[in-house]
């Protein structure tokens, strides 16, 4: 029985799988079980910012695994303390406290609970097309119906306004609003950067009306957009900052950073068995070292601008718009994206959808210009001819 059949025999059914088995990676390249090489523009859905097989992260994991893997936060720990200090030093000013968890959706869930505890309000305002996770609170803030409807009724008190519509946000934030949650660049919602006046207006409204601003940087954090955090492009100072994906160099890890408007939280109102474990903390410290030593945020800014310009040169009636920030890039098509993602895969380039009609590119930040040129050439080729629909569902 081959790998695809073996996994299909036992899989949960929750994932639409592409018919390749990835078994090895190096930098921005991946190989399947048949030895075929691919350029990775999926990037672990944003978790592989440092690339695959990063030696610095691998060595840190190996060393820490020999020393200590588990240590719940009922005890102090050296790696956890060092990571908390490091994250506070990297974050926007005013974020002085850190809660460590295991994923982006956990970070969002925690941020909601912290906002409710701090404000004693229950209203949450989120944006249409936003994606914040699939657990029940995070799902309540997520917009897409296919995720929400099977589990309704969801958590009460959530409402959605159009992204980049400051007037709608102003009408929505009231005296019972605990928090506003926004992505700086909507990822699954189509790679849509926020307008400065909208994001800064959201911050102003929260300050004026006693609500907290939660910025979801689960996908945009750690150099992806050309800055350490995307909110730094706009001078935003969030009250709570949600992080995950590439935080620990590919190991599962999430975090919420917060400051004085939340304050020191009451003991026992939240927690995590695995959150802040020494293994993930050691990996994260190595990832931060590598990210800064190799100037990957600057690299993402430079190559992202080049990649956007190259994609905008493609002449195709299928393209509606090319947009993005740093190495978070989307091509909105006039047709469904799935056939073109399949065609790109046959060309040896792996990319993501962002909604029904957007091709999304999240290459590791260690990608080279030559590799991005290969991706752009493949895009140009597949958009020059009609893609054939296959039996594979959207992915």
Secondary structure, DSSP 8 states (H G I E B T S, - for coil): --HHHHHHHH--S-S---S--EEEEEBTEEEETT--EEEESSHHHHT-TT-BT-HHHHHHHHHHHHH-S---TTS--HHHHHHHHHHHHHS-TTEEEEEEESSHHHHHHHHHHHHHHHHS--EEEEETT----SSHHHHHH---HHHHGGG-S--TTEEEE-TT-HHHHHHH--TTEEEEEEESEETTTTSEE--HHHHHHHHHHHHHHT-EEEEE-TTTTTTTTSSSSGGGGTT---SEEEE-GGGBTTBS-EEEEEETTT-S--TTSS--SSTT-HHHHHHHHHHHHHHHHTTHHHHHHHHHHHHHHHHHT---TTEEEEEEETTEEEEEESS-SHHHHHHHHHTTEE-EESSSSEEEE---TT--HHHHHHHHHHHHHHHTS-----S----
